[in-house]
Amino acid sequence: MTLSPPLSAIELEEKLDEYLDPVLSSRRTATGLAAMLAEFSRSQQEFVLRWIGIIAKTNAELAYQFAAQAPEGLRLMDPDDIESWIIQAMDTYDRMGLYPASAVFHEGEAYAARVRTRVSGMSFDDVSGILEIFVRGLSGRPLKLEPGEEVYTDTSTLFLPSSLARMPNKDENFRLYKAMAAHLWAQTWYGTFRSDLCGLFAGFPDQDRAKQIFHALETVRLDARLAADLPGLHRDMQRLREDLDETAYPDTWQKQLCALRAPQASVQTTIDALNALYGDVLPPSICYQGTLQAGRAEQVMAQRLSREKDQFHAALARLLDDKGRRTELAGLEGDPKDDTERFRVERTPDPDQPGKWRYELTIDGQPVTPPQDVKAMMDSIVQDLGDIPDDYLVAAGDGSYRRDGEEKNPDDVWKGTYHEEGAFLYNEWDYRRQHYRKHWCVLREIDVHPLDDDFVARTRQKYAAPIASLRKSFEALRGEEKLLKRQKNGDNIDFDALVEAYADMRHGMEMSERVLTKLHKQERNIAVMFMVDMSGSTKGWINDAEREALVLLCEALEVLGDRYAIYGFSGITRKRCELYRVKRFDEPYSDLVRARIAGIKPEDYTRMGVTIRHLTRLLNEVEARTKLLITLSDGKPDDYDGYRGDYGIEDTRQALIEAKRDGIHPFCVTIDTEARDYLPHMYGAVNWTLIDDVRRLPLKVSEIYRRLTT
């Protein structure tokens, strides 16, 4: 194959002038840039020119800065790494502006050095799957793993570095990841946070010094516990310290070190050692110990303990009910004791694990075997507190317990701790870079607040005659028969097929036998998702028309029997994308759903791509031969943070392409008179319709639905 010759400096300058024209002048030309690029191969030149064009669509000055640094980048990195370098700079531009983004390009050599480091380093994504299995195999409650800027645990999650390159090769860096996870797990398992550490450190003149010494002393105690319980793991951790020359402790620490390594040592032993050594020399740094975040750990523990205390009270009440029913069945009298005197937890040595304890629950002195979830709860309480306090051993009274999560405030999703429990993260397509922005949008589902008024009743009365007609036509759809042509067996002649067969015979070909028609009753297997625009621009007539259209649809679809769901969407910026549940697929058309339809009201902006991706996800969970995603909207994609114009249109189009790949057929019903400018590009030429009179929306939507599903 003949390779294309490199572009000359003159040819390169012409192309650069085209891309960089807004930032060039008589003093600042593309001549020098072209001369530098002329030294490279044709493929390298075209690679750089393509990216200059892409960056220039975002900011011409940023494109110029890349062009100036591209020759050095080509010498130091391969194309994949250069693309990553570009994406980092453009993401920096999005977050911080032009000058920080330009600085990324001017630090190409440092970026290339980090790339070389990654060859021997490991990333969190590389190891998280293996480490999750490793941590799951250790004792105690399940722990989550997350990347973080600091290495620490809040007793619920182990936060590890997003990447590690401290050791000379990947295997050694993986061992360091594993040692960090093991050390953080040991803090949760061996009771590091069973004392008021924040109060302890506040009692010293220099709190940071006290924390640093305590952390080093506690690491000694935890290492000793690991050596006794998991000797193989402990040896791996010690080899890391030897490789990094981190084995020595001050001579003045030796007495306290012996106490910390004793089998009976506890966190109180560490506190005593801190009081003795606070004025001594500072301890050495250990590669796997990370930082001690006592405040965060205490906050998470307090929330968990409060929740588990309520749950444990409720579990005891259930056990007591079970015992009472068994007593009644046996014909015995009930126990006259007060509930608070009936429960005990006996601690006995564990014969299977020398030095460990086993906790046994008794009711009225008789041992009981709690369900597995209650046993796990007991273990978690003991892990946090070292025992089960007496105030836990009380059965919940009537109405005193609320199951966790039943009334959680959806706003908690933005408070950090509960973020992952109520939010979904979705990519967003940046057409300028031809890349997804990973986990760019944060979406949460919330219920539409029901409105207890007579809106649905008024709508039924207003459209009484059309509703009756719709029901009649939809009933006909339910039992509709389809005429099948070109059949071997049938009731009537297919004249088109007969003419073609006769023509074939006249030309010497064999006459086809498929010249009949027959009626075939179709079984409907359809799932439809209605995506309703609840942006602020729907205020007034549009909002009323949308709600009326949904009432008419629901009334007709209940007759037809098709599965359907209704979700509204709005939000403001990529961090607050909101999806409003009106009706789920598994939910009947009840008074509650009617009240939610009445409660639909205008909210904020129209970020469509993330909504389509989430509703596609929900549709993928439904088994159906035909899946439809029907959007009711009054305008083009738009959001406060720049999600508008070509950017919003292209992301929405990409989300619709993703839906089509999953076998979902999208369709849009709009009242935007400018829709012809963008909807054919987004949905395709025939997958949208314009209703120019908003008052016709309720009836037209039902007609459109019938057309789409027959």
Protein Blocks (a to p, Z undefined) as FASTA:
>chain_A
ZZdddddfklmmmmmmmmmmmmgcfklccklmmmmmmmpcfklmmmmmmmmmmmmmmomk
lmmmmmmmmmmmmmmpcfklmmmmmmmmmmmmmmnojklmmmmmmmmmmmmmmmmmmmmm
ccfklmmmmmmmmmmmpgcjdddddddfbdcdehlaccddfbdckbmbfklmmmmmmmmm
mmmmmmmmnopmmpcfklmmmmpmblmlmmmmmmmmmmmmmmmmmmmmmmmlmmmmmmmm
mmnopabccfklmmmmmmmmpmkbcfklmmmmmmmmmmmccddddfklmpadfklmmmmm
mmmmmmmmmmmmmmmmmmmmmmmmmmmmnopacdfbdfklmpccdddddfklghiacddd
deehiacdddfklmmmmmmmmmmnopacfklmcccdehiaccehjlgcfklmmnommmmm
mpccdddddfklopacehkbccddddddddddfklmmmmmmmmmmmmmmmmmmmmmmmpc
cddehifbdfbdcfklmmmmmmmmmnopacdfblcccdddddddddddddddfbfklgcj
lmmmmmmmmmmmmmmmmmnopacdddddededjklccdddfbdfklccdfklmmmmmmpc
cfkbddfklmmmmmmmmmmmpccfbdcdddddfbdcddfkopacjllmmmmmmmmmmmmm
nopacddddfbfklmmmmmmmnopklcccdfbfklmmmmmmmmmmmmmZZ
